[in-house]
Amino acid sequence: MKELRCKDVGFDCPGIVKAETEAEVLQLAAQHAQDAHQVTITPEMAEQIKPLIHDA
């Protein structure tokens, strides 16, 4: 299981995205960013976010 904490990306948000793979985490995180923060994750941003994903 992989996870990404929204606060690790720089948002003041308690959100945590968990999924089986890094790709799934990125997909769910992009949806959360859009829904909760009105931010569209670009491919460039996704590359910067990848290192922040860790094992749950």
C-alpha positions in Angstrom: 0.0 0.0 0.0 1.3 3.4 -1.0 0.2 6.8 0.5 0.5 10.5 0.0 -0.3 13.1 2.7 -1.8 16.3 1.3 0.2 18.3 3.8 3.5 16.9 2.4 2.6 18.5 -0.9 2.2 21.9 0.9 -1.6 22.1 1.5 -3.0 22.8 5.0 -5.2 19.7 4.7 -5.5 16.5 6.7 -6.2 14.4 3.5 -4.3 11.2 2.9 -4.6 9.3 -0.4 -3.9 5.5 -0.2 -3.8 3.0 -3.0 -2.0 -0.1 -4.1 0.3 1.6 -6.7 2.1 4.9 -7.1 0.1 5.5 -10.3 -3.2 5.0 -8.5 -2.1 7.3 -5.7 -1.3 10.0 -8.3 -4.6 9.6 -9.9 -6.5 9.8 -6.7 -4.4 12.7 -5.5 -5.1 14.6 -8.7 -8.8 14.1 -8.2 -8.5 15.3 -4.5 -6.5 18.3 -5.6 -9.1 19.3 -8.1 -12.1 18.7 -5.8 -10.7 20.0 -2.5 -8.2 22.7 -3.6 -9.3 23.6 -7.2 -5.8 22.7 -8.4 -5.1 20.8 -11.6 -2.1 18.5 -11.4 0.0 18.8 -14.5 2.4 16.1 -15.6 5.3 18.3 -14.3 3.7 18.6 -10.9 3.1 14.8 -10.8 6.8 14.2 -11.3 7.5 16.5 -8.3 4.9 14.7 -6.2 6.1 11.2 -6.9 9.1 11.3 -4.4 6.6 12.2 -1.7 4.7 9.0 -2.1 5.7 6.4 0.5 4.8 3.0 1.9 1.8 3.1 4.2 
